[in-house]
Amino acid sequence: MTTVLSARPAQTLYVTIRRDELRQLKDDNAQLLQQVEHLRQQLALGQSPLSLTRSAAHLN
């Protein structure tokens, strides 16, 4: 016999973030998106993404 659980309604969480924190998060996001695009290009060209990951690591 199984237990039936009632679904709870979604809860909204409100947070406060400083402008400098938001700017840093946006910058980090943009950098990660750039890295993803570069990795996709490497894969499309049949190159190893591992070599790119190593070269990107020394840039930071």
C-alpha positions as CSV (number, residue, x, y, z in Angstrom):
1,M,0.0,0.0,0.0
2,T,1.4,3.4,-0.9
3,T,1.2,6.7,1.0
4,V,-0.5,9.6,-0.8
5,L,1.1,13.0,-0.2
6,S,-0.8,16.1,-1.0
7,A,1.1,18.6,-3.3
8,R,2.1,21.8,-1.7
9,P,1.7,25.1,-3.6
10,A,4.9,26.7,-4.8
11,Q,6.5,29.1,-2.4
12,T,8.1,32.4,-3.4
13,L,11.4,33.4,-1.8
14,Y,12.3,37.0,-1.7
15,V,16.0,38.0,-1.3
16,T,17.9,41.2,-1.2
17,I,21.1,41.6,-3.3
18,R,23.4,44.5,-3.5
19,R,24.1,46.1,-6.9
20,D,27.8,45.1,-6.8
21,E,26.8,41.5,-6.1
22,L,24.4,41.5,-9.0
23,R,27.0,43.0,-11.3
24,Q,29.5,40.3,-10.2
25,L,26.9,37.6,-10.9
26,K,26.2,39.0,-14.3
27,D,29.9,39.2,-15.1
28,D,30.4,35.6,-14.0
29,N,27.4,34.4,-16.0
30,A,28.7,36.2,-19.1
31,Q,32.1,34.6,-18.7
32,L,30.6,31.1,-18.3
33,L,28.4,31.6,-21.4
34,Q,31.5,32.6,-23.3
35,Q,33.4,29.5,-22.1
36,V,30.4,27.3,-23.1
37,E,30.3,28.8,-26.6
38,H,34.0,28.3,-27.0
39,L,33.8,24.7,-25.9
40,R,30.9,24.1,-28.3
41,Q,33.1,25.5,-31.1
42,Q,35.9,23.2,-30.1
43,L,33.6,20.2,-30.1
44,A,32.2,21.2,-33.5
45,L,35.8,21.3,-34.9
46,G,36.6,17.9,-33.4
47,Q,39.2,19.3,-31.0
48,S,39.6,18.1,-27.5
49,P,37.7,20.4,-25.0
50,L,40.1,19.2,-22.3
51,S,43.0,21.2,-23.8
52,L,40.7,24.3,-23.8
53,T,39.7,23.7,-20.2
54,R,43.4,23.7,-19.2
55,S,44.2,26.8,-21.1
56,A,41.1,28.6,-19.8
57,A,42.1,27.7,-16.2
58,H,45.3,29.6,-16.4
59,L,43.5,32.7,-17.6
60,N,41.6,33.1,-14.3
